[in-house]
Amino acid sequence: MTAAQPRRAAGWWRGERGSVTAEAVLIAPVLVMLLVFVAVVVHRGVDARLRLDDAAHQAARAASLQRTPTAAVTAAEATAISALARAGLVCRDAAVSTTTSASPGRTVVVSVRCTVDFGQALVLGVPGSRTLSATASEVVDTYRSQPTGGA
């Protein structure tokens, strides 16, 4: 290696000064947009999960207020479907299952399953829909009145 070679190498490095800044300026907006798109997809998933949990809780509460198992199942289904519609959650194939004996002190368990459409998130390669489920339970009030035998 001669004395001229280190000087040429040092000159080359000086000639590249500022190129990292230019590259960072060019790539930063792309990275910020990618971060925003990922945040939107994550927010949609979390929001759908929270709304589904709320619908299951509302359905369980409505079922726990009924006096018969049949009325509890009907109230749970109606409440879950209306809660999902009010929340603005676009569900394909919403299903509600209720387990109860409607006896005071027992537990009502409601499971809501919903295929959620993520819509515009397809730009990122995210699947267009995902099946989510939520389960909630409520205790039937011990001191509520019992159904009448035949009035």
C-alpha positions as CSV (number, residue, x, y, z in Angstrom):
1,M,0.0,0.0,0.0
2,T,1.4,3.3,-1.0
3,A,1.0,6.7,0.8
4,A,-1.4,7.9,-2.0
5,Q,-3.9,5.0,-1.4
6,P,-4.9,6.1,2.2
7,R,-5.4,9.6,1.0
8,R,-7.7,8.5,-1.8
9,A,-9.7,6.4,0.6
10,A,-10.0,9.3,3.0
11,G,-11.1,11.5,0.2
12,W,-13.8,9.0,-0.8
13,W,-15.2,9.0,2.7
14,R,-15.3,12.8,2.7
15,G,-17.1,12.8,-0.6
16,E,-19.9,10.7,0.9
17,R,-20.5,13.1,3.8
18,G,-24.2,14.0,4.1
19,S,-25.5,11.0,2.1
20,V,-26.9,9.4,5.3
21,T,-28.9,12.5,6.0
22,A,-30.3,12.5,2.5
23,E,-31.2,8.9,2.6
24,A,-32.9,9.4,6.0
25,V,-35.0,12.3,4.6
26,L,-36.1,10.2,1.7
27,I,-37.0,7.0,3.6
28,A,-38.6,8.6,6.7
29,P,-42.0,9.4,5.1
30,V,-42.3,5.8,3.8
31,L,-41.6,4.5,7.3
32,V,-44.0,6.8,8.9
33,M,-46.8,5.8,6.5
34,L,-46.1,2.1,7.1
35,L,-46.3,2.8,10.9
36,V,-49.6,4.6,10.4
37,F,-51.1,1.7,8.3
38,V,-50.0,-0.9,10.9
39,A,-51.5,1.3,13.7
40,V,-54.8,1.4,11.8
41,V,-55.0,-2.3,11.3
42,V,-54.2,-3.0,15.0
43,H,-56.8,-0.4,16.1
44,R,-59.5,-2.0,13.9
45,G,-58.7,-5.4,15.5
46,V,-58.7,-4.1,19.1
47,D,-61.8,-2.0,18.5
48,A,-63.7,-5.0,17.1
49,R,-62.6,-7.1,20.0
50,L,-63.8,-4.5,22.6
51,R,-67.2,-4.0,20.8
52,L,-67.7,-7.8,20.7
53,D,-66.9,-8.2,24.4
54,D,-69.4,-5.4,25.2
55,A,-72.1,-7.1,23.1
56,A,-71.5,-10.4,24.9
57,H,-71.7,-8.6,28.3
58,Q,-74.9,-6.9,27.4
59,A,-76.4,-10.1,26.1
60,A,-75.5,-12.0,29.3
61,R,-77.0,-9.2,31.4
62,A,-80.3,-9.3,29.4
63,A,-80.5,-13.1,29.7
64,S,-79.9,-13.0,33.5
65,L,-83.0,-10.7,33.9
66,Q,-85.3,-13.2,32.2
67,R,-87.4,-15.8,34.2
68,T,-87.3,-18.8,31.9
69,P,-84.4,-20.4,29.9
70,T,-86.3,-19.9,26.6
71,A,-86.8,-16.2,27.3
72,A,-83.2,-15.9,28.3
73,V,-81.9,-17.3,25.0
74,T,-84.2,-15.1,23.0
75,A,-83.2,-12.0,25.0
76,A,-79.5,-12.8,24.7
77,E,-79.7,-13.2,20.9
78,A,-81.8,-10.0,20.4
79,T,-79.5,-8.0,22.6
80,A,-76.3,-9.2,21.1
81,I,-77.4,-8.6,17.5
82,S,-78.7,-5.1,18.4
83,A,-75.6,-4.2,20.4
84,L,-73.4,-5.2,17.5
85,A,-75.5,-3.1,15.1
86,R,-75.4,-0.1,17.4
87,A,-71.7,-0.4,17.8
88,G,-71.2,-0.3,14.0
89,L,-69.4,-3.6,13.9
90,V,-69.9,-5.2,10.5
91,C,-70.4,-8.9,11.2
92,R,-70.9,-11.7,8.8
93,D,-72.3,-14.9,10.3
94,A,-73.0,-13.6,13.9
95,A,-73.8,-16.4,16.2
96,V,-75.0,-16.3,19.8
97,S,-75.1,-19.3,22.2
98,T,-76.5,-19.2,25.7
99,T,-76.2,-21.6,28.5
100,T,-78.5,-21.1,31.5
101,S,-81.0,-22.8,33.8
102,A,-82.5,-19.4,34.7
103,S,-82.6,-20.4,38.3
104,P,-81.8,-17.8,40.9
105,G,-78.1,-18.0,42.0
106,R,-77.1,-19.8,38.8
107,T,-74.9,-18.4,36.0
108,V,-75.9,-17.4,32.5
109,V,-73.1,-17.8,30.0
110,V,-73.4,-16.1,26.6
111,S,-70.9,-16.6,23.8
112,V,-70.9,-14.4,20.7
113,R,-69.0,-15.3,17.6
114,C,-68.7,-12.9,14.7
115,T,-66.8,-12.8,11.4
116,V,-65.5,-9.2,11.3
117,D,-64.8,-7.5,8.0
118,F,-61.6,-5.4,8.0
119,G,-62.5,-3.6,4.8
120,Q,-59.9,-1.1,3.7
121,A,-57.1,-2.9,5.6
122,L,-56.6,-5.1,2.5
123,V,-54.0,-2.6,1.2
124,L,-51.5,-4.0,3.8
125,G,-52.1,-7.6,2.9
126,V,-54.2,-8.2,6.0
127,P,-57.0,-10.8,5.5
128,G,-60.3,-9.2,4.7
129,S,-62.1,-10.9,7.6
130,R,-61.4,-12.6,10.9
131,T,-63.6,-14.6,13.2
132,L,-63.6,-13.3,16.7
133,S,-65.5,-14.6,19.7
134,A,-66.3,-13.3,23.2
135,T,-67.8,-14.9,26.3
136,A,-69.5,-13.2,29.2
137,S,-71.3,-14.5,32.3
138,E,-73.8,-13.1,34.7
139,V,-75.3,-14.4,37.9
140,V,-79.1,-14.7,38.0
141,D,-80.3,-12.5,40.9
142,T,-81.1,-14.7,43.9
143,Y,-83.9,-12.4,45.2
144,R,-85.8,-11.9,41.9
145,S,-89.3,-13.2,41.7
146,Q,-89.9,-16.7,40.4
147,P,-92.1,-17.4,37.3
148,T,-95.7,-18.0,38.1
149,G,-97.1,-21.4,37.5
150,G,-100.3,-20.3,35.8
151,A,-101.9,-17.0,36.2
